[in-house]
């Protein structure tokens, strides 16, 4: 058979492999130096009599490090359905594969040689197979100032039986679709997915040699010989590792054999419901920049994704931002040199956003009453930029969940098998008096109040708010702050907590409604902290126990923030005053004087046991320890009537 086919030179780009319309095999691949290299084609399981076909390439096909060839006249070409590359004795899957076979079952040990790329056969595809019907699909293109981001792990979001998702769809993209109404009710505008490109999540996969050519001996710590079955699998549940960057993760699909269309259907359905989808991509430090750019282009064009959160130390950020295809795509990273990117030019529509861990540190320190924290907190609350947005969050996939932030002072990662040495020690957490679980009512109430306090900080900050899935109803990880290897109830969202912590969930709903009902709470442009419309009030001002006199001293734990409604567009000119008392003692706050005809009323108080007067006759009010009050202005009917009587009296005279 080897003498029947003919190998011809082919242009080197784009990289990848497929059977062309003329039934020739096109191969474009990068091979590092080796004695021999090539491709092996595998027939479908139905073809019992057909053996794999191995084709070797010589160096006449090589330009740079790329081998490019068109192989004509291969017998039974239509019966080959998958392939692998080889270099010397090593077999490996095409890094440009659009669909990977062998990884459909999450956590299954698969040797690298058994992971194959599906062979795209253009010569036999029907129109329906080659063209997904996107209909009138369009990106919601939500502005950062109007966005609410929800970060989730595809498998962990619905894998638990408590999710009440159809069993066959748990832990999949279709499982997320069953939660669409829930996400919309919460006010979510943007989904961020932890890595969902194809990969082998097993960190210590079976070596290829065990399956074939020579045996590899594995020893335990005591020196005894271990069998293959005795090797403990270690999973990378989160997925921050090198993978097959062009293929959707088949283990996250209800129908793995149709992974491409299933992910497209997922994106299309999210868009139809007004929700964007942003994907996380992790690239190792030595990753080739070419494959990074190619992968992002592919997902943008093929899957209509709305943005990328880039993770890795050496990302070609400038090249990505300057890519013409990405001018309307959300791009998130740890930092941007905007002057280098834009040369000082004004940006009309921001597509860049900084993942702002400064807010996490500032809000957590202020929450637990650290000294010297007020100044950093108020800076974090108003951080904004015309060049890029800030994404604010109090919990990420790393570190404590919201429920654990107020229940644990120390990490409890023993189950990870690393002697509790993994995970950050800088949690900036406080357990409210008892470590871990408790039935003590006073502790539980304080924890609930603390969760409400920091959620208020998040949703009333000027940056775009982000929460990790389950934090909206205090799903816990039992103090594990690094469950990267936990494919179990520890890292899965516990949906039973929704009923248990309904009060937290309802408060998040209240905050999202409040935030997006007032433009001044989610402004595109930074506050100026001055009265630039000559109305008698700055756009935002800071206060202490005394109005107009903020206490930024090192021992201060209180702060008042007055949002001036006179800068609002439309008829809604409400003032909002937020009083943060993070001290362990009660504090008095003097309410700033409002324009004539308005009065203050309490909108919410995180201390539910406080006795509040809705009419607020006094301007000096006592506020409970570790609590946040939100006041809003309303029309003072008595003042209006009094003013009307004065006018009528003047006319009569």
C-alpha positions, 0 to 999 in steps of 0.5 A: 500500500505504501507505494500507491499513494503520492506525497506532494509539497503543500503550503505550510499554513494553516496548521492542522490535518484534514481530508480535502474535497479531492480526497487527498490528505493534507497535513501541516504540522510542527515536528521538533528535531528527530530521526523520523516523523509522520502521521498514522491514520486509524480506521473506524471501529467498523472496519475490522479488516483495515489496518492503521496506515503510517506515512513517514515524511522526509525533510524535503517537506520541511520549511522551518519546523513545519512539515507540510504535505498533500498525500494523494491516492490513499486507498480507502481514504474515506474509511479512516476516521482518526489520526496521530502524529509520531516522532521517532517512537513517540505518538502524540495528538495534533495540538491543532485538533478540532475534536479529540477522541479518548477523553470523553470520560472525565477522570479516565486514565488514558495513555497519550498514545490513545488520545487521537484527533478526529479526522475531518473529512471534507469530501464526505461531509454533507452540508448539514454536517459542515454548517451549524445554523447560527440563525441571527446570533449576535453578541449581547455586547454588554458594557462593563458598567452594565455587567454582572459576571458569574464565574463557574466551573462547567463540571462543578456547577451542576455535577452535584445531585442537589443541582436538580439537573437532568442526571445525564446533563450534570456537569455539562454545558447542557447542564448550565442551560438548564440553569439559564432561568436561574442565572437570569433571575440573579441578573447575570449578564456575563458567564466566565467559564474556567478552562473548557478546552480539551485536556487530559485532567489526569496528572499522572497518566498511564505511561505509553510503555505500560500499554506496549513496548516496554514495562515501566516499574513504579515504586512506592515510598517504602520501596515496594513495587506497585502495580498499575492498579495501585497508582493513585490517580491525581486529577487537575479538576480546575484545568489550568494546564496545557491542553488541546486549545482548539477543541471543546472539552468532550467530558463537559458535553452530554453528547461527546461525539458531537462536542463542537455543535453542542458547544455552539448550541450552548453559546447560541442559547446564552446569546438568545438569553442576553448572556455573554460567554467569556472563556479562560485560557491558561498558557504555559510560559514556554507556549508558542505565541503563534498557537495562542493567537491562532487558538483565540482567533479560532474560538472567536470565529468558530464558536462566537465567544464574547471574550477571553480571560488570559492566564499565564505569565508570558502572554503576548498581550500587546499582539492580542489587543492589537489583533483587528479581530479582537477590537470588540472582544472582551480581553481580561488580564492582570494588567495592561500598559494602556499608554503603550497600547493606545498611545494616550488616545481616548477610548470610546468603547472599553474592551479591556478589563483588569482582574482587580485583586486589589479590591479583594485585599482591600475589602477583606481587610476592611471587613475584618477590622484591620487597622490602616484599611480605610484608605485602601478600601475607599480607593478600591471602591471608586477605582475606574478608568477610561482606558480599561474596566476593573473587575472586582471580586471578593472570592475567586476559584483560589482561596476561600469561598464566601461562606468560608471567608467568615468561618475559617481563619486557617486553610484546611486542605488535608484532603488534597494530600499535600500535608496542608502545604498547598494553597495560600496562607494569606486569606485575610479571613476571620472565623467570627469566634469559632473555627469551622462549623457551629450551631451557636446562633450568635456566631451564625448571625454574625457570619451572615451579617459579615457576608452581607457586608462584603457583598454590599462592598462588592456591588456598590463598588464602581468596578464590574462585580464578579462572584464565584458560583455558589457564593450567592447562597454561601456554598461552602468548601469546608475550609479547603482554599485550594480544591484544584484536585477535588472532583467531589462534593468539596469543589462542586456547588452545593445547591442545598445551601440555596434553601439554607441560606435564602436570606443571602441569596435574596440580599444579592438580588436586592443589591443587583437591583439597587446597583442597576437602578442607579447609574451613579452606582455603576458609572462608566466614567471615573468620579471626579470627587468635586461639584462640577455641575455647581449643584452644591454636592460633589458627585461622590463624597466621603464621610466619617462619624461626622458628615463631610469629615472622613476619618482615614486614620490608621485606627479608623474602621468607619466610612460613609459614602454619599452618592449624589443623585443630582448627577443622574440622568432622567427624573431619578435624582435620589441621593444614596448614603452608605454607612460602613461600620466595620468596628467591633463597637457601635458607632454614631453617624451624622447624616449629611443634610439633603436639599430642601424637600428631601429626607432620608429613609433607611433602605437596608441594614445588614444588622437585621436586629437593628431597630430603625425608624423609617422616618429618621427624625434625628440626623445623628444615628447609632449604628450596630457594630460590624454592619452596613446601612444604606440610606436613600432620599425621598420626597418630604411631603411635610416640607413640600406642604409647608413650602406650598403654604408659604407660597400661598401666604405670600400670594395672599399678601 
